[in-house]
Every structure is written in C-alpha cells, then in structure tokens.
Amino acid sequence: MVKITEIRTRVWNWVGPTVPPKANFCTSATDALPASEDSMASFRFHQWLTCEVVADNGMIGIGNAALAPPLIKETIDQYLA
C-alpha cells in the first residue's frame, strides 16, 4: 500500500494589475443577477494555494485551492502534514 510521506503547501500571491474578464469568459450563477455589471468580480482570485502530496513510491500529486488559501494552508499544515 502506498503511504503519504510528505505534504507541502504554498500560497501564491498575485501582485500585478487586474482587469475585468471579457464578456462570456465563463458562466456562473451570478450571471443571472440583475444589475450586475461584473458578475465575475467575486471570482477573481489574487491568491492561490498549491499542495504537493508525496508518496513513499516517489509519486507526487498536486492539488490547489482558490478560496481562502491562507486558511486552507494553515488547516493542511496543522492537521494533515
């Protein structure tokens, strides 16, 4: 059975300029809201978490999280790593 030997997390912070996404960039539930000039505003992520899960056989799995990356990092580091 493969066992996890290490979990590494890192939060990436975007520091560059941001612009609104172009029309029809993607769809979300907020597209249906009236008077929403920029329905994707709440979905712009300026931070991102990457998580590497290392197994004893040398395999590395990669995951990510965009909602509350610092909180997710702290949770993973404290309870899973």
URVEN-V386686 format. One line per field, one symbol per residue. ss: DSSP state (2 for helix, 1 for strand, 0 for the rest). phi: phi as a letter, one per 30 degrees, with the letter a starting at -180 (. if undefined). psi: psi as a letter, one per 20 degrees, with the letter a starting at -180 (. if undefined). A space follows every 10 residues. Layout:
# URVEN-V386686
ss->???
phi->???
psi->???
This chain:
# URVEN-V386686
ss->0001111111 1110000000 0000000022 2200000000 2220001111 1111100001 1111100022 2222222220 0
phi->.dbdcabcba cccdcddbbd ddeieacbdd ddddhcdbdc edcdccbbcc bccccdcjdb cbbabcched ddedddddcc d
psi->ppqphqppqp ppppjaqqqq qqqkgrqrhi hipqknhnij gijopiqqpq ppoprijiqp qprrpholgh gggggghhih .
